[in-house]
Amino acid sequence: MATLIYKWLMLFWLLPGTAQEHAKEVHPFHVSTTEIQHNAAEQTLEISCRIFTDDFEDALRKVYKTKADFSAPAMKTAMDELVKKYVPAHLQLSIDGKAAAIKVLGWEKESEAVFVYMEVDNVPSVKKAEVVNTVLFDLFDDQMNLIHFFVNGNRKSVKLTYPEKTAAFAF
């Protein structure tokens, strides 16, 4: 399955303009990727979430009933606010049984995706973690959310497929 997704994504990024627009309409995969890295030296969790731009804009329009455009420089401040509302409402963490306060640091648009950068402070260690991820669940009933969690050089990954929303990790 991962190979199929990779091949489709590579094809999508290599298509010329009109073919790419057609592929965008079909959009056979709805997927986001979240990476969580424990930084022991800083005692933080560094989090990035990659979401396809068109899907993310559609979700923000639907949920907040407003215009959403990550490419429009005039909308930067409005998009900052929408991202700061949407992502923490759809991504929650608990570390060793305690809820973690996620701070949204910012976002950037790269090619066909938006990367949202977040952080959790005061995390000296991670033995167990639970992640609730419902990113784009309010838009697609075939949404997949991949989560990669890194602690002490160990990587653990989980794929959540709608309606699955919770992943547990033990390190």
C-alpha positions as CSV (number, residue, x, y, z in Angstrom):
1,M,0.0,0.0,0.0
2,A,2.8,2.4,0.9
3,T,4.5,1.8,-2.5
4,L,1.2,2.5,-4.3
5,I,0.8,5.8,-2.4
6,Y,4.4,6.7,-3.1
7,K,4.0,6.0,-6.9
8,W,0.8,8.0,-7.1
9,L,2.4,11.0,-5.3
10,M,5.4,10.9,-7.5
11,L,3.2,10.8,-10.6
12,F,1.1,13.6,-9.2
13,W,4.1,15.9,-8.7
14,L,5.5,15.1,-12.1
15,L,2.4,15.8,-14.2
16,P,2.2,18.9,-16.3
17,G,-0.4,21.7,-15.4
18,T,-3.7,20.5,-16.8
19,A,-3.0,16.8,-16.1
20,Q,-2.0,17.8,-12.6
21,E,-5.3,19.7,-12.2
22,H,-7.3,16.7,-13.3
23,A,-5.4,14.4,-10.9
24,K,-6.2,17.0,-8.2
25,E,-9.9,16.6,-8.9
26,V,-9.7,12.8,-8.6
27,H,-7.4,13.0,-5.6
28,P,-7.6,9.2,-4.8
29,F,-5.7,9.4,-1.5
30,H,-6.5,11.6,1.5
31,V,-3.5,11.4,3.8
32,S,-1.7,13.5,6.4
33,T,1.6,12.8,8.1
34,T,2.5,13.8,11.6
35,E,6.0,13.5,13.0
36,I,6.7,13.8,16.7
37,Q,10.3,14.0,17.9
38,H,11.3,14.0,21.5
39,N,14.2,16.4,22.1
40,A,15.6,15.2,25.4
41,A,18.2,18.0,25.6
42,E,15.5,20.7,25.3
43,Q,12.8,18.6,27.1
44,T,10.4,19.3,24.3
45,L,8.3,17.4,21.7
46,E,8.9,18.9,18.2
47,I,5.9,18.2,16.0
48,S,5.3,18.7,12.3
49,C,2.1,17.9,10.4
50,R,2.1,17.7,6.6
51,I,-1.4,18.2,5.0
52,F,-2.2,18.5,1.3
53,T,-2.9,22.2,0.7
54,D,-6.2,21.8,-1.2
55,D,-7.6,19.4,1.4
56,F,-6.6,21.6,4.3
57,E,-8.1,24.7,2.7
58,D,-11.3,22.8,2.0
59,A,-11.5,21.6,5.7
60,L,-10.9,25.2,7.0
61,R,-13.6,26.6,4.7
62,K,-16.1,23.9,5.8
63,V,-15.4,24.1,9.5
64,Y,-15.1,27.8,9.9
65,K,-17.3,29.0,7.0
66,T,-14.7,31.4,5.7
67,K,-12.2,31.9,2.9
68,A,-9.0,29.9,3.1
69,D,-6.0,30.3,0.8
70,F,-2.5,29.4,1.9
71,S,-1.0,31.0,-1.3
72,A,-2.4,34.5,-0.8
73,P,0.1,36.8,1.1
74,A,-2.8,39.0,2.1
75,M,-4.4,36.1,4.0
76,K,-1.3,35.2,6.0
77,T,-2.6,36.6,9.3
78,A,-6.1,35.0,8.8
79,M,-4.5,31.7,7.9
80,D,-2.3,31.8,11.0
81,E,-5.4,32.1,13.1
82,L,-7.3,29.4,11.3
83,V,-4.3,27.0,11.7
84,K,-4.0,27.8,15.4
85,K,-7.7,26.9,15.9
86,Y,-8.0,23.9,13.6
87,V,-4.9,21.8,14.3
88,P,-5.0,21.7,18.2
89,A,-8.7,20.9,17.9
90,H,-7.8,17.8,15.8
91,L,-4.5,16.7,17.2
92,Q,-4.2,16.0,20.9
93,L,-1.4,14.3,22.9
94,S,-1.0,12.8,26.3
95,I,2.4,11.9,27.6
96,D,2.7,9.3,30.4
97,G,-1.0,9.8,31.2
98,K,-1.0,13.6,31.3
99,A,-2.5,15.9,28.6
100,A,0.1,17.8,26.7
101,A,-0.4,21.5,25.7
102,I,0.5,21.8,22.0
103,K,1.7,25.2,20.9
104,V,1.4,26.0,17.2
105,L,4.6,27.8,16.1
106,G,3.7,28.4,12.5
107,W,3.2,26.9,9.1
108,E,4.7,27.0,5.6
109,K,3.5,26.0,2.2
110,E,5.8,23.8,0.2
111,S,4.7,22.6,-3.2
112,E,1.4,20.7,-2.7
113,A,1.4,20.6,1.1
114,V,1.3,22.7,4.2
115,F,3.6,21.9,7.0
116,V,2.4,23.0,10.5
117,Y,5.0,23.2,13.2
118,M,4.2,22.7,16.8
119,E,5.9,22.1,20.2
120,V,5.1,20.8,23.6
121,D,7.3,22.1,26.5
122,N,8.4,20.4,29.7
123,V,8.7,16.8,28.5
124,P,11.7,15.4,30.2
125,S,11.0,11.8,29.1
126,V,8.4,9.7,27.2
127,K,7.5,6.2,28.3
128,K,4.0,6.1,27.0
129,A,2.1,8.4,24.6
130,E,-1.3,8.6,23.2
131,V,-2.1,10.6,20.1
132,V,-5.6,11.5,19.0
133,N,-5.6,12.6,15.4
134,T,-8.8,13.6,13.5
135,V,-7.1,15.9,11.0
136,L,-9.4,16.1,7.9
137,F,-11.9,13.6,9.4
138,D,-14.5,16.3,9.1
139,L,-14.0,16.3,5.4
140,F,-13.2,12.8,4.2
141,D,-14.5,9.3,5.3
142,D,-11.4,7.7,3.7
143,Q,-8.8,9.9,5.5
144,M,-5.6,8.3,6.6
145,N,-3.4,9.9,9.2
146,L,0.2,8.6,9.5
147,I,2.0,9.2,12.8
148,H,5.7,8.7,13.3
149,F,7.0,9.1,16.9
150,F,10.7,9.3,17.7
151,V,12.1,8.8,21.2
152,N,15.8,8.1,22.0
153,G,16.4,7.2,18.3
154,N,13.6,4.7,18.3
155,R,10.8,5.3,15.7
156,K,7.3,3.9,16.1
157,S,4.7,4.5,13.4
158,V,0.9,4.0,13.2
159,K,-1.6,4.5,10.4
160,L,-5.0,5.7,11.5
161,T,-7.8,5.2,8.9
162,Y,-11.1,7.0,9.5
163,P,-12.8,6.5,11.9
164,E,-9.8,5.3,13.9
165,K,-8.5,8.3,15.7
166,T,-6.3,7.1,18.6
167,A,-2.8,5.7,18.5
168,A,-0.9,4.4,21.6
169,F,2.9,4.3,21.8
170,A,5.2,2.7,24.4
171,F,8.9,3.3,24.5
